[in-house]
Amino acid sequence: MRLTVSGNLEGLKVRFDRIKAIIDHRKVVGYPIFHSSERWLYVTHPERGEVCPVCTQYDQQVFNGDSVKATFPYALYDGFYVAYPRTHQPDLSKFMGVECNCELELLNAAEAFEVQMHREKLEAI
């Protein structure tokens, strides 16, 4: 991705300071998870127990971050590029009281975060 910064010296300094502030801020707080630029792979884990038909239908499907939020509104991110879709939430009664053992794996963390950072840098200049 290309970022072109132009202007006089004073204007360039202001723009580069804004870009640096964005980078510094994101180093501390990171980015919100389940962004449209992210790609998440749904993985079932039959080794942990029987996989229900609901989870089986999603196995090996790839979702973008927006789709994760829409399809799995109770998804929980654990901080290590893995999220738990919690497919059976909120009503476990249909699933013999068993929580979902499936996971969502973030496939493109670096690329997704770069897309988000690039957008913010463009807004800053």
N, C-alpha and C positions, 0 to 999 in steps of 0.2 A: 504494500500500500504506500502510496506516495503522499507526502505532506509538503506543500509548498508554502513557505513563509516569505512574505515580501513587505517592503516598506522602507522608510528611512531608519537610521540607526536607533533613534529613540523608540519608534514604533516596533522595531524588531525586538528590542530589549523587553518591552512590555509583553509582547506575544510569547517570547521564550520563557519569561517569568511565569506567565499563565500556564504554559505547557508543563513547566517544572513543578508548579504547585499541584497540578492534576496528578502527575506521576507520583509525587510525594504523598498526596492524599490517598491514592489507591494502594500504595505500598502498605499503608497503615490499615485501611478499612476494607480493602479488596472490592469485589463487585458482588452485586446481588446475584443469587443463583437462580437458575431456570430462566435464562435470557433466550431470546429467539435465535441467537447465533450458536447456541450450544446444541450438541447432538448426544443423546442419551440412549444407550442400549439396554433393553429390558432383558434380564437374565433370570431364569427360574433355577431353583436349586433342589432337584429331586433327592439329592443325598441328605438333605435336611428333613425330609418327610414328603408325603404325598403332595403333588402339585395339583391344585384344583383346576377345573376347566376354564375358569375365568382367567387365571394366571397363564395357563397354557396358550390361550389365544394371543397373548402379548409376547411370548417368548421369542427372543432374537429380533424383535421389532425395534426400529430406531425412531426416537421422538425428538423434536426440537424442544427447547426449554418451555416455550409457550404451550405446546401440546402436553408436556408433563403436567403443568399447572392445571390445564383443563381436564385431562383424563384422570389424573391422580391428585385430587385436591388436598389429600392428606399426606402427600409425599414429604419425607423428612430427610434433609441433607445432613450427612455426618461429618463433613469437612475434609474428606480424603478422596474426592472425586467419585464418591459412591453415595447414592441416595436410596432410601427405602420407599417404594411406591405406596406401601400400606394399602394395597388394592382392596382389601376386605373392609376397610374402614368406611363408615363408622359402625356398621351393623355386622358384628361377628357371628350373630345367631345363624346366618345362612351358611356358615363355614365351620360348623361344629366348634365354635369358640376359638379357632386357631388363627393366629396372626399370619400375615403374609411373610414368607421367607424369601421372597424375590428381591432383586436389587436392580437399580438403574446405574449403569457405569458411564461416566462422562468420557466421551471418545475424543473430544477436541478441545481440551481445556486451554491450551496456549493460543490456539487460533481464535477461540471465542472471546477470550479476554483481550486479545489484540484488536479484534473488531470493535469491542466496546471502547477501548482506550483510544483508538484512532478516531472514532466518532466524537469523543470528548475533546480531543486535541483540535479537530476541525472546528468544533464549536468555539473553542478558546481563541482561535485566530480570526 
